[in-house]
Amino acid sequence: MQKIETVLENVGFSPNEIKIYLTLNDHGSCKAGKIAKIAKIDRSSCYNSIKKLIEKGLVSYVCIGKVKWFQATGPKRILDFLKEQEEDVKEIMPELDARHKMSKLQGQVRMFKGFKGVRTIFQDIIATEKENIVFGNEGQLEERMPAYQKQFVRQLKEKNLKVRTIVREDRDTKTSNPKLTRFVPKTVESPVVTNIYGDKIALIIWTDDPEGIIIENEAAAKAYRSYFEFMWKHAKKKK
């Protein structure tokens, strides 16, 4: 149950909408008063949340006499709702992108915290659509975010993005392509995972609550890339 609630919250359901939607799934058609009682929310909040669920197409109702009986639509409707949202976002994306480019500062630094923040960094790597070169990677992504790691690798393949990685001899990773991975001695350690892509450098620190930084600076990215290429030239290929 906890996973269902977490996923629904992540896709935009409010706490009351989750309670009402799950109540209707569990108990079938109900009057508003019964929903409020089972979900343990006040009637006013219940009606407001029911209205929002109806607008989303996730709840419907029938009138029997003067009384409305509410029921949840099939769970697959959630996927349809998310697809509709995606289409709406795609429609406004060109204008948003243009406005973003006009207002963006050069040489900016952005900080991210937590697993969602780290995910944002990896999605930026995908969105930039440039080769990603990495050092300091020791399998943290597949260890800490295994479900997302599979998605990230799939997106790399779909966009045909190349990733070259330098790792320590005893730290091979599932995310790395063996043909594009080279190795340095075990004694060579990096305190952070460093990604260089386009004009950006992303530094990820895998603490208990991970943190990350994206530095967008052409000169800095060029310097980091030069350092990587030096290491790449002297690192060993897999035997």
C-alpha positions, 0 to 999 in steps of 0.5 A: 500500500505504501508504494501505491501511495508514494507513486500516486503522490509522485505523479501529482495526487494530493494526499486527500485525492490519494485517500479518496481514490483508494477508498473508491477502489476498495469500496466501490460506489459510495456517497460523499459522506461515506467516502469522507468517513472512510478516508477520515477527511472532512466533508468540505475537503472531500468534495473539493478533492472529488471534484479535482479527481472528476476533472482528471477523469479518475472518478465518475458519478451517477445520480440516484434520485437526488443523491450522487454516488461516486466511483473510481474509473479503471486504474489504467485511466491513470496512464491515460491521464499522464499521457495527456499531461505529457502531450500538454507539456510537449505543446508548450515546450518550444516556447518554454525552451526559447524563454529559458535560453533567453534568460539563462546566465552563462557560467551558472552553478546549480545545486541538487539534493536527494535522490530526485535531485540526482535523477534530475542531473542524469536526465540533464545528461540525457537531454543535452544529447552529447557524449558523457565522459565519467570518472569516479564512478564505482557502481553507485547508481545501480546500488542506490537507484537500481530501478532508475539505473535501468531506465537511464541505460535504456535512454542512453541506448535509445538516443545512441549516446556514447559514455566513456568511463574511467574506473578503478581496476576492481570497480567495474559497473553495469552502467559502463560499456566494457568497450568504452571503459578504461581502468586505473590502479586501485589506489587512484580514488575520486571523492565524487563522480564526475560527468562531463557533457557538452559545456557542463560538469556534473559532480555527484556526491553519494552520501546517505542523502546524495548531493550534486552540482551542475557547473555550466561553463565552457572553459571549465568543461574544456579543462576537465575534458582535457584532464579526462583525455590525459587519464584516458590515454594512460589508463588500461583497456580491459584484458 
